[in-house]
């Protein structure tokens, strides 16, 4: 099984604990992954890179800014004015 390519994006992002958390959870499930941290100062410029990933988590300051780039958004996200990660 090829590792899933996953990332967390934000700016600044150096403080994130996401790799620590997700790498361990995937290891427990037996699913291989490649989890990277992407410092994304300009979200629009990063979209081609993000489209090459299997999935990604979004944190500050892009939680709301990512919405126009998504194919679909669940109604609950609009109700809370943010997307859960």
Secondary structure, 3 states (H helix, E strand, C coil): CCCEEEEEEECCCCCCCHHHHHHHHHHHHCCCEEEEEEECCCHHHHHHHHHCCCEEEECCCCCCCCHHHCCCCCHHHHHHCCCCC
